[in-house]
């Protein structure tokens, strides 16, 4: 029921051999994902995210900046602080140690969310159409 947010295999940071310069969880002057404090069974204090809520900004060595969005409604359970000190994890192990965040969708919405996801084959077909 939890969702682990990672970079997609087709993301430009993973495809073009770019070097990650900086990862910033400071979304605005008043909002930092690093200040997310979760406690208890009901995950009190977790920041609520919409599908279009930015999670972080990633800067590459060529000056490009990428904003990574939640893409799912739910509570922000944790952000991966390890990628701040070792940004290469995003590229070397994007689907394991290089994850960006963990989001817990509302229980009622979790079934409809998973039904709306693409299979690996469907995802590859979408990429071919781009």
Secondary structure, 3 states (H helix, E strand, C coil): CEEEECCCCCCHHHHCCCCEEEEECEEECCEEHHHCCCECCCCECCCEECCCCEEEEEEECCCCEEEEECCCCEEEEEECCHHHHCCCHHHHCCCCCCCCEEEECCHHHHHHHHHCCCCHHHHHHHHHHC
